Amino acid sequence: MSRERELIDTGTDKRYVRRDDQGQFSESDDVSKSLSQDARRHSGTSKPRNQGDKGD
């Protein structure tokens, strides 16, 4: 099972990351304009919390 995503804000860059069992980054996605616009819209299907990138 995948871990939850967490938002990392460095001040100049925002990223969603997943960590593995050792606490190291296993996956990283940059928050671009399209992702920030996507968060403002309602979807037809619901996903578990912090798993929004999984699914269709």
Secondary structure, 3 states (H helix, E strand, C coil): CCCCCEEEECCCCEEEEEECCCCCEEEEEECCHHHHHHHCCCCCCCCCCCCCCCCC
